[in-house]
Amino acid sequence: MIMQRTLVIGGVIAAFVLLLLANSLYIVPVDQQAIVVRFGQAQYTVNANQAGATESGPMYNAPAGLHLKLPLFDDVRFYDKRNLGYDLEADEIIASDQQRLNVDAIARWRIMNPLQFFRAAQSEDNGRYQLGTRFTSALRSELGKVSQPDIISAQRTALMQRVRATLQAEVTTLGIEIIDVRIRKADLPPANSERVYERMKSQLQQKVSQYNAEGEGLFNSITGDADRQVLVLLAEADQQAERLRGEGDSERNRIYASAYGKDPEFFAFYRSLEAYERSIKDGTPLVISPDSDFYKYLHSMNGGR
């Protein structure tokens, strides 16, 4: 009887010791970080990205692996050490031009200071909730400063950098680091799509009209210049033709004068033949006196002498 009682007591003590020992050991993987909390106060961190500090100074940061803690007194809070993603549900944003957009955005983040995260959020779920609230606020604040085309256009990268900086400033007290922010999709609300498309169509038509007017003006300018150049060229050609014609007439007269000086009788006879050729045509009557000098070379072989 005494032996049985001794065995039972020994078994209870052994079980209690094993329970205490099991409650005294914990393992922190390399992709996790932890805070050991005693009576609600953080004692030290394990494998933390950034250990943080208390009023008394920097907090001790133990490496990952197997560790001991005070059973029944110490509580271990585990937090993810890896980069995490937050998918913000599509929300309606009003741009600076009062246009509405349904924006779907994501953020990459990590718990940088688990001590600050523990003090501000306690759990990862509560931390995610606070991150989402501040993410929405930062997105509304920055997108509300720019117009709708800037949100949709290639300027989005610079805009996302500003959103990231604003969000980082708001979550610093949470011990969170914002790695990146991206807009996955920015769509017009269905009620506004048709109106926006009509406005875009009107703007394009205005540009087409403007380009047509500019093209017509350029065409008229080019054709006007071409016409003026044609007139100038024709005038220069006429002037040159008149000059050449005058030079030709002068040369002809010089030749005639030279020929006349050598043989006036032959020259007069030649000019009369030219006059006959130009004036006597078939079917063309001439009313001239037979005694006229015009016919003197037709009266006799010696020209009327």
Backbone bond lengths (Angstrom), bond angles and torsions (degrees), N, CA, C in turn:
res aa  C-N    CA-C-N  psi(-1)  N-CA   C-N-CA  omega(-1)  CA-C   N-CA-C  phi
1 M - - - 1.470 - - 1.530 110.65 -
2 I 1.333 114.92 -46.98 1.459 119.09 178.51 1.511 110.44 -65.27
3 M 1.359 114.74 -36.53 1.470 119.30 179.65 1.525 110.77 -64.43
4 Q 1.299 116.42 -43.03 1.468 119.52 179.30 1.530 110.88 -62.82
5 R 1.349 115.88 -43.25 1.466 119.00 -179.76 1.526 110.38 -63.00
6 T 1.341 114.78 -38.14 1.470 119.16 179.53 1.523 110.75 -64.97
7 L 1.331 115.56 -41.44 1.464 119.07 179.06 1.525 111.59 -65.11
8 V 1.320 115.64 -40.74 1.474 119.12 179.17 1.514 110.89 -63.09
9 I 1.331 115.60 -46.26 1.472 119.37 179.91 1.522 110.18 -62.55
10 G 1.355 113.84 -43.03 1.471 117.37 179.23 1.517 111.80 -63.00
11 G 1.342 115.82 -37.35 1.468 119.03 178.66 1.514 111.59 -67.15
12 V 1.350 115.01 -40.47 1.466 118.38 178.68 1.524 110.75 -63.83
13 I 1.334 115.37 -43.04 1.471 119.04 179.95 1.528 110.09 -63.80
14 A 1.345 115.60 -42.65 1.475 119.25 -179.64 1.521 110.38 -63.26
15 A 1.335 115.71 -41.98 1.469 118.81 179.53 1.522 110.92 -64.42
16 F 1.353 115.40 -39.53 1.461 118.93 178.91 1.529 110.94 -64.70
17 V 1.359 114.90 -40.59 1.467 119.15 179.60 1.535 110.27 -64.87
18 L 1.325 114.59 -43.13 1.471 118.14 178.05 1.528 111.21 -62.89
19 L 1.344 116.36 -38.96 1.461 120.02 178.47 1.517 111.03 -64.54
20 L 1.331 115.62 -43.08 1.463 118.98 177.93 1.521 111.50 -64.01
21 L 1.337 115.08 -41.24 1.463 119.10 -179.83 1.524 110.32 -65.05
22 A 1.333 117.19 -43.00 1.468 120.18 179.08 1.518 111.37 -64.21
23 N 1.337 115.43 -34.88 1.463 119.51 -179.93 1.522 112.04 -80.32
24 S 1.340 116.16 -8.90 1.457 120.17 179.37 1.520 112.58 -93.37
25 L 1.314 118.74 -13.39 1.461 123.20 -177.14 1.532 110.46 -107.52
26 Y 1.272 114.59 141.52 1.471 119.78 172.95 1.530 108.53 -151.57
27 I 1.326 115.10 154.87 1.461 121.76 -177.86 1.523 109.12 -120.47
28 V 1.326 116.35 132.16 1.465 122.43 175.53 1.527 108.21 -110.52
29 P 1.343 119.49 110.51 1.474 121.36 178.66 1.530 110.70 -66.38
30 V 1.336 115.53 165.62 1.469 120.30 -177.54 1.526 111.96 -68.23
31 D 1.345 118.02 -22.56 1.459 120.00 179.88 1.523 112.29 -95.47
32 Q 1.338 116.85 11.11 1.457 122.09 178.02 1.524 109.18 -124.30
33 Q 1.330 115.24 158.93 1.456 122.14 171.89 1.522 107.21 -133.57
34 A 1.308 116.63 153.78 1.463 119.22 -172.24 1.519 110.70 -142.46
35 I 1.336 113.52 159.87 1.461 122.47 173.57 1.524 107.06 -127.47
36 V 1.290 116.19 131.74 1.471 121.88 175.57 1.530 107.50 -92.89
37 V 1.324 115.07 120.30 1.466 121.43 -175.29 1.527 109.04 -113.44
38 R 1.312 116.11 132.40 1.469 121.75 178.46 1.524 108.64 -127.82
39 F 1.318 116.06 118.25 1.461 122.55 -178.16 1.532 111.09 54.59
40 G 1.346 116.02 38.81 1.456 121.03 176.85 1.511 114.76 83.01
41 Q 1.337 117.81 -1.64 1.454 121.90 -179.08 1.531 109.65 -111.52
42 A 1.351 115.10 132.16 1.455 119.84 178.55 1.522 109.94 -69.33
43 Q 1.340 116.16 132.30 1.459 121.29 -178.02 1.533 111.50 -99.58
44 Y 1.312 117.36 -47.50 1.463 122.13 178.28 1.522 108.52 -164.34
45 T 1.328 115.05 165.21 1.461 121.21 179.08 1.526 110.09 -108.81
46 V 1.336 114.68 160.21 1.461 120.92 178.95 1.532 108.46 -130.59
47 N 1.345 114.83 123.53 1.481 121.42 176.48 1.529 112.18 56.27
48 A 1.324 117.52 36.13 1.465 121.69 -176.66 1.519 110.53 -80.74
49 N 1.362 116.18 147.44 1.463 120.59 172.31 1.527 110.14 -61.36
50 Q 1.313 114.75 -39.12 1.466 121.09 178.38 1.518 106.91 -146.89
51 A 1.322 116.75 120.07 1.467 120.15 -170.88 1.518 112.73 -67.38
52 G 1.316 118.06 -32.94 1.451 120.00 -176.39 1.516 110.96 82.99
53 A 1.317 115.27 -173.38 1.467 119.54 -176.18 1.526 109.37 -150.72
54 T 1.294 115.55 155.02 1.462 122.93 174.37 1.518 108.22 -109.33
55 E 1.328 115.74 -177.28 1.460 119.64 -179.42 1.528 111.29 -64.08
56 S 1.335 115.71 -26.41 1.466 119.43 -178.60 1.517 113.18 -86.67
57 G 1.327 117.60 -8.03 1.460 119.74 178.64 1.515 111.62 137.67
58 P 1.370 116.81 -173.31 1.466 120.95 -179.17 1.520 111.23 -61.12
59 M 1.321 115.39 145.02 1.454 120.98 -179.62 1.523 110.31 -88.40
60 Y 1.327 116.50 143.91 1.467 121.13 178.76 1.528 109.09 -68.05
61 N 1.345 115.06 139.02 1.469 121.15 -179.37 1.522 107.94 -123.19
62 A 1.341 116.39 107.32 1.463 121.41 -178.97 1.520 110.40 -83.01
63 P 1.343 117.85 155.19 1.472 120.22 178.34 1.524 111.47 -76.04
64 A 1.329 115.17 166.24 1.465 120.64 178.02 1.527 109.80 -66.09
65 G 1.339 115.39 157.24 1.459 120.10 178.19 1.517 111.82 130.33
66 L 1.358 116.02 -156.17 1.460 123.24 -177.79 1.525 109.73 -86.29
67 H 1.368 115.91 134.49 1.468 120.62 -177.99 1.526 110.14 -140.24
68 L 1.329 114.61 162.81 1.458 122.55 176.35 1.518 110.10 -108.06
69 K 1.346 114.47 150.47 1.458 120.37 174.54 1.516 108.28 -144.86
70 L 1.314 115.38 164.49 1.454 119.43 178.10 1.524 109.65 -74.34
71 P 1.304 117.81 118.43 1.462 119.08 179.71 1.518 111.78 -65.29
72 L 1.304 114.98 145.12 1.464 124.35 177.85 1.525 113.52 72.02
73 F 1.334 117.06 -15.29 1.464 120.07 -178.08 1.537 112.70 -110.82
74 D 1.322 114.77 -36.85 1.463 119.63 -176.53 1.525 111.02 -97.62
75 D 1.321 115.04 137.91 1.460 121.80 176.23 1.531 107.88 -121.01
76 V 1.323 117.10 137.53 1.465 121.58 -177.46 1.530 108.95 -107.60
77 R 1.314 115.85 122.96 1.473 121.46 177.02 1.538 108.81 -103.73
78 F 1.319 115.35 121.10 1.463 120.64 -178.35 1.533 110.16 -98.97
79 Y 1.339 115.24 138.70 1.467 122.06 175.39 1.530 109.10 -133.92
80 D 1.315 115.07 147.98 1.465 120.07 179.85 1.528 110.09 -69.11
81 K 1.325 116.06 137.65 1.459 120.95 179.10 1.526 112.23 -96.31
82 R 1.314 117.19 -14.99 1.460 121.79 -174.96 1.530 111.34 -79.05
83 N 1.343 113.51 169.18 1.467 119.28 172.75 1.524 108.85 -70.46
84 L 1.308 115.88 134.34 1.458 121.93 -176.21 1.526 110.13 -117.29
85 G 1.308 115.33 160.70 1.460 120.42 178.77 1.517 111.39 -115.73
86 Y 1.320 114.63 145.57 1.465 120.01 174.88 1.521 108.02 -129.23
87 D 1.316 116.01 119.42 1.466 122.30 -178.82 1.526 108.23 -100.47
88 L 1.334 114.66 107.99 1.463 119.58 -179.70 1.527 108.83 -80.20
89 E 1.308 115.92 126.60 1.462 119.49 179.34 1.530 110.48 -62.37
90 A 1.334 115.34 148.31 1.472 120.38 -178.50 1.525 110.08 -53.85
91 D 1.315 114.79 129.17 1.459 120.90 -177.02 1.524 108.67 -133.31
92 E 1.316 116.68 149.98 1.464 120.82 -179.31 1.525 109.91 -84.40
93 I 1.342 115.11 123.97 1.460 122.67 -179.44 1.527 108.64 -114.77
94 I 1.337 116.55 138.88 1.462 121.18 176.84 1.524 108.22 -103.92
95 A 1.346 116.79 117.60 1.459 122.07 -179.72 1.532 110.26 -75.77
96 S 1.336 115.20 175.11 1.472 119.53 -177.52 1.521 112.24 -66.13
97 D 1.353 117.50 -25.15 1.462 120.53 177.28 1.520 112.01 -89.26
98 Q 1.340 115.79 16.96 1.463 123.55 176.73 1.522 113.06 66.73
99 Q 1.309 117.26 17.67 1.453 121.22 175.02 1.534 109.40 -88.49
100 R 1.315 116.16 142.87 1.463 121.42 -177.02 1.524 110.35 -99.72
101 L 1.327 115.05 141.51 1.456 121.63 178.30 1.526 109.39 -137.51
102 N 1.321 115.93 140.26 1.453 121.09 170.85 1.527 107.59 -90.33
103 V 1.330 116.35 109.96 1.462 121.88 -172.86 1.525 109.78 -108.31
104 D 1.332 114.93 129.00 1.460 122.43 175.67 1.528 107.09 -114.39
105 A 1.345 117.57 116.22 1.465 121.13 -174.41 1.518 110.73 -127.65
106 I 1.336 114.80 158.96 1.459 121.40 176.76 1.528 108.61 -132.12
107 A 1.331 115.33 157.13 1.460 121.54 177.63 1.519 109.08 -136.24
108 R 1.333 116.16 141.95 1.453 122.09 172.35 1.531 107.30 -105.77
109 W 1.343 116.37 128.35 1.447 120.31 -173.58 1.520 110.14 -146.76
110 R 1.325 116.13 168.92 1.458 121.20 174.93 1.520 109.17 -152.94
111 I 1.326 114.39 155.69 1.467 119.93 177.17 1.521 106.88 -81.63
112 M 1.324 115.40 107.28 1.460 120.73 -175.78 1.526 111.23 -86.04
113 N 1.331 117.05 -40.80 1.458 121.96 -178.07 1.531 108.11 -123.63
114 P 1.335 117.34 95.69 1.469 119.30 -176.32 1.525 113.44 -62.58
115 L 1.333 117.07 -27.86 1.461 118.91 179.11 1.522 110.42 -65.81
116 Q 1.359 117.70 -45.95 1.464 120.59 176.63 1.527 110.55 -64.37
117 F 1.325 115.99 -39.83 1.464 119.31 179.75 1.530 110.75 -62.60
118 F 1.315 116.74 -41.34 1.466 120.91 178.98 1.526 110.84 -63.26
119 R 1.328 116.38 -43.64 1.462 119.55 -178.43 1.528 111.71 -68.28
120 A 1.340 117.38 -35.20 1.467 120.23 -174.25 1.516 113.13 -90.28
121 A 1.336 116.82 -33.11 1.469 118.50 -171.96 1.518 113.97 -125.61
122 Q 1.311 118.62 -19.45 1.460 123.86 -177.59 1.541 111.91 68.63
123 S 1.339 116.47 -64.47 1.470 120.33 -176.36 1.522 110.95 -114.96
124 E 1.346 116.05 162.38 1.465 120.73 178.23 1.522 111.32 -65.37
125 D 1.316 117.49 -37.27 1.473 120.15 -179.97 1.523 110.59 -62.29
126 N 1.339 116.72 -44.12 1.461 119.52 178.53 1.524 110.45 -67.47
127 G 1.336 116.65 -36.17 1.460 120.07 176.89 1.518 111.79 -63.44
128 R 1.336 117.27 -41.26 1.467 120.92 177.00 1.523 111.32 -62.66
129 Y 1.318 115.56 -39.64 1.472 119.22 178.97 1.532 110.56 -62.40
130 Q 1.321 116.68 -46.05 1.463 119.46 179.45 1.526 111.44 -66.13
131 L 1.330 116.55 -37.54 1.466 119.82 177.01 1.526 110.36 -62.02
132 G 1.333 117.11 -43.40 1.465 119.84 179.82 1.520 112.40 -62.08
133 T 1.333 116.48 -41.80 1.462 120.32 179.19 1.532 111.48 -61.89
134 R 1.313 116.65 -44.10 1.460 120.67 -178.06 1.532 110.84 -75.71
135 F 1.313 116.87 -30.48 1.466 121.00 176.09 1.530 109.71 -63.17
136 T 1.307 116.79 -46.05 1.463 120.81 177.95 1.526 111.27 -61.46
137 S 1.333 116.34 -41.73 1.463 120.64 179.86 1.524 111.14 -63.51
138 A 1.341 117.06 -45.02 1.467 120.56 -179.34 1.526 110.96 -65.40
139 L 1.326 116.27 -39.40 1.462 120.29 -179.72 1.524 110.46 -65.37
140 R 1.307 117.72 -45.06 1.467 120.78 178.14 1.524 111.09 -63.02
141 S 1.337 116.40 -40.55 1.463 120.15 -177.11 1.521 111.62 -64.49
142 E 1.335 118.21 -47.63 1.460 121.16 -175.73 1.524 112.57 -77.46
143 L 1.331 117.62 -41.71 1.467 119.48 179.65 1.523 111.15 -69.08
144 G 1.328 116.97 -25.55 1.459 119.82 177.92 1.515 113.43 -72.51
145 K 1.341 117.50 -8.56 1.462 121.28 179.93 1.525 112.75 -92.71
146 V 1.321 117.88 -10.97 1.471 121.33 -176.53 1.520 109.26 -122.44
147 S 1.332 115.43 164.28 1.457 120.84 -179.48 1.522 110.59 -84.14
148 Q 1.311 114.58 166.31 1.462 120.47 -178.46 1.525 113.31 -57.91
149 P 1.363 120.28 -44.91 1.477 119.00 179.77 1.524 113.16 -60.13
150 D 1.347 117.63 -33.45 1.463 119.97 179.82 1.527 111.29 -67.93
151 I 1.325 117.20 -31.23 1.459 120.72 178.92 1.526 110.21 -71.13
152 I 1.332 116.16 -35.56 1.467 120.48 -176.41 1.516 111.56 -86.37
153 S 1.333 117.70 -26.46 1.464 121.50 -171.90 1.520 111.79 -80.47
154 A 1.376 113.16 -172.03 1.468 120.66 -177.64 1.521 112.64 -68.88
155 Q 1.331 119.03 -9.15 1.467 121.15 179.07 1.531 111.55 -76.46
156 R 1.325 116.21 2.30 1.456 119.03 -175.45 1.526 111.72 -62.55
157 T 1.345 118.39 -32.94 1.462 121.23 -177.68 1.530 110.71 -60.43
158 A 1.325 116.63 -49.39 1.467 120.09 178.43 1.526 110.71 -63.11
159 L 1.327 116.25 -37.17 1.464 120.27 179.15 1.520 110.44 -64.09
160 M 1.335 117.47 -40.51 1.461 120.55 179.21 1.529 111.96 -66.44
161 Q 1.323 116.65 -31.62 1.456 119.35 176.01 1.532 110.62 -64.44
162 R 1.334 116.02 -38.72 1.472 119.23 178.41 1.532 110.80 -68.57
163 V 1.346 116.28 -38.92 1.471 119.42 177.27 1.528 109.73 -62.88
164 R 1.322 116.41 -43.47 1.468 120.15 179.31 1.524 111.09 -60.37
165 A 1.357 116.86 -44.65 1.462 119.64 -179.65 1.524 111.34 -63.48
166 T 1.334 116.46 -41.06 1.473 120.03 179.12 1.519 111.01 -65.45
167 L 1.341 116.51 -43.47 1.466 120.36 179.91 1.526 110.81 -65.73
168 Q 1.332 116.82 -39.87 1.467 119.54 179.04 1.527 111.25 -60.83
169 A 1.325 116.09 -39.91 1.464 119.47 178.83 1.528 111.21 -64.26
170 E 1.340 117.01 -31.75 1.463 120.14 -176.83 1.531 112.72 -82.23
171 V 1.346 117.89 -23.83 1.473 119.76 -176.27 1.518 112.29 -106.23
172 T 1.322 118.21 6.78 1.470 119.96 179.14 1.521 111.04 -59.30
173 T 1.322 117.22 -37.98 1.468 120.49 -179.99 1.527 112.17 -67.90
174 L 1.333 117.51 -15.45 1.462 121.02 177.30 1.523 111.81 -86.87
175 G 1.332 117.24 -6.92 1.460 119.44 -176.41 1.514 112.46 74.15
176 I 1.358 116.63 25.58 1.468 122.08 -177.23 1.521 109.71 -106.19
177 E 1.325 116.34 142.12 1.461 122.30 172.32 1.531 108.73 -109.01
178 I 1.341 116.54 126.15 1.457 121.45 177.01 1.529 108.06 -89.77
179 I 1.298 116.55 116.86 1.463 121.59 -176.91 1.520 111.06 -85.29
180 D 1.320 117.07 -43.65 1.464 119.90 -177.58 1.519 109.42 -159.86
181 V 1.337 114.64 153.82 1.469 122.25 175.80 1.517 107.98 -133.60
182 R 1.306 117.25 135.86 1.460 122.06 -179.59 1.530 110.67 -140.53
183 I 1.333 114.69 144.06 1.467 120.83 170.06 1.519 107.49 -93.83
184 R 1.293 116.95 117.25 1.461 119.89 179.90 1.530 111.67 -81.03
185 K 1.317 115.16 -34.91 1.463 118.48 -176.78 1.518 109.44 -156.05
186 A 1.334 115.84 137.99 1.463 121.75 175.71 1.527 107.51 -134.97
187 D 1.314 116.31 103.86 1.463 122.02 -176.02 1.521 110.88 -115.48
188 L 1.315 114.08 153.61 1.459 119.92 173.89 1.524 109.85 -76.21
189 P 1.324 117.20 141.21 1.473 118.72 172.52 1.519 109.72 -60.09
190 P 1.324 118.94 144.99 1.469 121.28 -178.21 1.520 113.53 -53.32
191 A 1.335 117.41 -35.41 1.464 119.84 -177.78 1.526 112.21 -67.80
192 N 1.335 116.36 -26.12 1.470 119.65 -176.46 1.516 113.54 -98.39
193 S 1.327 117.07 -13.07 1.468 119.88 -173.16 1.515 112.28 -58.69
194 E 1.329 117.05 -50.27 1.461 120.49 -175.76 1.531 110.85 -62.91
195 R 1.309 116.59 -42.01 1.466 120.03 -179.73 1.528 111.02 -64.57
196 V 1.328 116.10 -41.41 1.470 119.94 179.55 1.526 110.27 -66.65
197 Y 1.326 116.92 -41.12 1.460 119.82 179.12 1.526 111.13 -63.05
198 E 1.338 116.53 -39.88 1.461 119.55 178.32 1.527 110.98 -64.54
199 R 1.339 116.34 -40.30 1.457 119.43 178.33 1.529 110.94 -65.05
200 M 1.321 116.63 -41.61 1.461 120.29 177.95 1.519 110.43 -63.61
201 K 1.335 116.86 -39.82 1.464 120.66 177.98 1.517 110.61 -63.40
202 S 1.343 116.66 -42.07 1.458 120.69 178.60 1.525 111.13 -63.40
203 Q 1.334 116.71 -41.94 1.460 120.34 178.85 1.523 111.23 -63.64
204 L 1.341 116.40 -39.64 1.463 119.69 178.50 1.523 111.00 -66.34
205 Q 1.341 116.61 -39.69 1.458 119.80 178.16 1.532 110.93 -64.32
206 Q 1.328 116.85 -37.80 1.466 119.99 176.50 1.521 110.89 -63.08
207 K 1.323 116.47 -40.02 1.468 119.57 177.69 1.516 111.26 -66.04
208 V 1.352 116.07 -39.51 1.462 119.45 178.04 1.524 110.16 -61.83
209 S 1.337 116.99 -45.14 1.461 120.38 178.29 1.521 111.29 -61.89
210 Q 1.327 115.62 -40.78 1.467 119.64 178.88 1.523 110.71 -63.10
211 Y 1.338 116.30 -45.20 1.462 119.82 -179.90 1.520 111.02 -65.02
212 N 1.343 116.78 -39.16 1.468 119.75 177.74 1.528 111.14 -62.49
213 A 1.340 116.18 -43.63 1.468 120.11 179.16 1.527 110.81 -63.74
214 E 1.317 116.15 -43.27 1.464 119.19 178.22 1.523 111.21 -64.08
215 G 1.356 116.19 -40.23 1.459 119.63 178.14 1.525 112.13 -65.08
216 E 1.350 115.98 -40.43 1.457 119.77 178.66 1.536 110.49 -64.65
217 G 1.331 116.02 -41.64 1.457 118.92 177.73 1.519 112.30 -64.04
218 L 1.326 116.10 -40.40 1.463 119.60 177.91 1.527 111.02 -65.88
219 F 1.344 116.21 -39.94 1.465 120.08 178.13 1.533 110.77 -61.68
220 N 1.340 116.61 -46.66 1.467 119.74 179.74 1.530 111.17 -62.80
221 S 1.331 116.27 -38.00 1.462 119.38 178.81 1.524 111.31 -64.65
222 I 1.333 115.86 -43.39 1.469 119.76 -178.68 1.522 110.89 -67.57
223 T 1.354 116.73 -45.87 1.465 119.28 -179.66 1.531 110.82 -66.14
224 G 1.342 116.64 -35.65 1.464 119.12 177.51 1.524 111.31 -63.93
225 D 1.325 115.93 -44.07 1.467 119.48 177.23 1.519 111.11 -62.30
226 A 1.339 116.13 -41.12 1.468 119.63 179.50 1.525 110.74 -63.74
227 D 1.341 116.87 -43.34 1.470 119.78 179.36 1.532 110.78 -62.73
228 R 1.336 116.36 -41.61 1.471 118.65 178.76 1.534 111.00 -64.08
229 Q 1.311 116.10 -39.10 1.467 118.92 178.13 1.522 111.42 -65.64
230 V 1.345 116.58 -38.10 1.472 120.15 177.21 1.521 110.09 -61.75
231 L 1.345 117.05 -45.90 1.467 120.51 179.45 1.526 111.17 -61.32
232 V 1.337 115.94 -41.11 1.460 119.38 179.15 1.529 110.41 -64.01
233 L 1.339 115.78 -44.08 1.469 119.45 -179.53 1.525 111.09 -64.65
234 L 1.341 116.96 -41.47 1.471 119.93 179.15 1.528 110.57 -64.41
235 A 1.341 115.52 -41.60 1.467 118.21 179.29 1.525 110.88 -63.90
236 E 1.324 115.80 -42.69 1.465 119.02 178.25 1.521 111.27 -64.51
237 A 1.365 115.75 -39.00 1.467 119.05 178.65 1.526 111.02 -65.34
238 D 1.359 116.98 -43.49 1.470 119.93 178.12 1.523 110.53 -61.86
239 Q 1.344 115.47 -42.10 1.458 119.26 179.96 1.534 110.75 -62.36
240 Q 1.351 115.28 -43.02 1.455 118.58 179.76 1.533 111.00 -67.41
241 A 1.363 115.88 -38.10 1.469 119.56 178.78 1.524 110.66 -63.34
242 E 1.348 115.71 -43.57 1.461 118.53 178.43 1.524 110.83 -63.17
243 R 1.330 115.71 -38.73 1.466 118.04 179.42 1.527 111.09 -65.15
244 L 1.332 115.01 -44.02 1.475 118.70 179.01 1.522 111.48 -65.89
245 R 1.356 114.25 -38.73 1.470 117.56 178.97 1.537 110.10 -63.39
246 G 1.322 115.23 -42.55 1.466 118.95 178.08 1.516 111.73 -63.22
247 E 1.350 115.06 -42.18 1.458 118.13 178.10 1.530 111.13 -63.31
248 G 1.370 114.70 -38.22 1.478 118.46 178.61 1.522 111.24 -65.79
249 D 1.341 115.76 -44.51 1.468 118.85 178.59 1.531 110.79 -61.97
250 S 1.314 115.21 -40.04 1.460 118.48 179.83 1.524 111.33 -64.00
251 E 1.346 113.95 -42.39 1.473 117.67 179.00 1.520 110.70 -66.19
252 R 1.353 115.42 -39.21 1.463 118.88 178.75 1.519 110.54 -62.71
253 N 1.320 115.98 -45.82 1.471 119.57 179.68 1.529 111.15 -62.97
254 R 1.331 114.71 -36.20 1.476 117.02 178.47 1.519 111.09 -64.32
255 I 1.348 113.32 -41.70 1.478 117.83 179.53 1.521 110.16 -65.60
256 Y 1.372 114.97 -42.32 1.465 118.71 178.69 1.535 110.30 -61.87
257 A 1.309 115.35 -43.52 1.465 118.80 -178.97 1.521 111.04 -63.99
258 S 1.307 115.09 -38.47 1.459 118.60 178.60 1.518 111.19 -66.18
259 A 1.352 114.49 -41.41 1.474 118.46 179.13 1.525 110.10 -67.73
260 Y 1.302 116.74 -39.80 1.461 120.14 179.74 1.528 111.01 -62.83
261 G 1.334 114.05 -36.76 1.458 116.45 179.84 1.529 112.85 -67.80
262 K 1.302 117.43 -30.50 1.472 121.21 -179.28 1.523 112.23 -79.57
263 D 1.354 117.42 -40.58 1.480 120.82 -178.66 1.516 107.80 -149.27
264 P 1.314 117.93 86.06 1.463 120.62 -177.51 1.508 112.61 -60.35
265 E 1.340 118.42 -37.78 1.463 120.76 -177.79 1.519 111.01 -65.31
266 F 1.325 116.15 -44.96 1.466 118.72 179.09 1.531 111.01 -65.87
267 F 1.310 115.73 -36.70 1.458 119.17 179.46 1.518 111.09 -64.78
268 A 1.345 116.00 -41.18 1.467 119.09 178.36 1.516 110.28 -65.68
269 F 1.337 116.55 -39.00 1.467 119.78 178.67 1.532 110.54 -64.16
270 Y 1.303 117.87 -42.42 1.483 121.96 -178.69 1.524 110.96 -65.33
271 R 1.326 116.44 -42.03 1.459 119.20 179.37 1.518 110.56 -66.71
272 S 1.354 117.50 -34.09 1.472 119.77 177.63 1.514 110.28 -65.97
273 L 1.326 117.53 -41.11 1.468 119.77 177.80 1.539 110.83 -61.70
274 E 1.296 116.53 -39.27 1.476 119.32 177.41 1.516 110.38 -64.29
275 A 1.337 116.15 -39.38 1.467 119.35 179.08 1.509 110.75 -66.05
276 Y 1.342 117.55 -40.17 1.465 120.46 176.95 1.529 110.00 -60.33
277 E 1.281 115.79 -44.14 1.471 119.78 -176.55 1.521 111.55 -63.52
278 R 1.341 116.93 -38.47 1.460 119.91 -177.46 1.522 112.41 -78.70
279 S 1.331 117.30 -30.15 1.465 119.24 -171.34 1.512 113.98 -100.89
280 I 1.306 119.46 -32.37 1.467 121.77 -176.96 1.516 108.51 -91.02
281 K 1.327 115.89 103.35 1.458 123.05 179.94 1.515 108.79 -121.30
282 D 1.320 116.07 156.87 1.463 120.26 177.11 1.519 109.71 -63.57
283 G 1.343 114.97 129.77 1.465 120.39 177.15 1.501 114.07 79.95
284 T 1.348 116.89 9.02 1.468 119.88 -179.84 1.527 108.55 -110.38
285 P 1.328 118.38 106.82 1.476 120.66 -178.80 1.518 111.33 -75.17
286 L 1.339 117.08 144.14 1.460 123.64 176.81 1.523 108.22 -122.73
287 V 1.304 115.30 129.11 1.468 120.67 178.90 1.531 106.64 -109.21
288 I 1.325 115.32 91.92 1.466 122.37 -177.13 1.532 107.41 -137.58
289 S 1.316 115.76 141.05 1.469 120.39 179.32 1.523 109.73 -64.19
290 P 1.325 118.52 137.23 1.473 120.95 178.80 1.509 112.17 -60.16
291 D 1.315 117.81 -22.88 1.467 119.92 179.90 1.518 112.81 -84.91
292 S 1.313 116.43 1.32 1.460 120.09 -177.59 1.523 110.27 -65.66
293 D 1.331 115.12 147.75 1.465 120.88 177.70 1.531 111.91 -62.38
294 F 1.351 116.36 -17.71 1.455 119.93 -178.95 1.526 111.56 -60.66
295 Y 1.371 114.77 -31.16 1.469 119.92 -177.76 1.519 112.99 -103.59
296 K 1.301 117.79 14.70 1.460 118.07 -171.86 1.515 112.57 -63.93
297 Y 1.359 117.40 -29.95 1.467 119.69 -179.69 1.513 111.40 -82.94
298 L 1.365 117.46 -3.00 1.453 120.88 177.62 1.524 111.56 -99.74
299 H 1.340 117.22 -11.87 1.459 120.42 -179.13 1.549 112.40 -75.47
300 S 1.291 117.14 -34.61 1.467 119.69 -177.59 1.490 108.66 -155.02
301 M 1.312 117.45 169.59 1.448 123.40 -178.43 1.515 112.69 -67.89
302 N 1.328 116.11 -28.24 1.457 118.86 -179.25 1.536 113.63 -96.07
303 G 1.321 116.80 17.75 1.463 121.14 173.08 1.512 111.68 79.32
304 G 1.320 116.95 30.39 1.468 119.95 175.14 1.501 113.36 89.05
305 R 1.350 118.45 7.84 1.456 119.00 179.08 1.501 109.23 -94.99
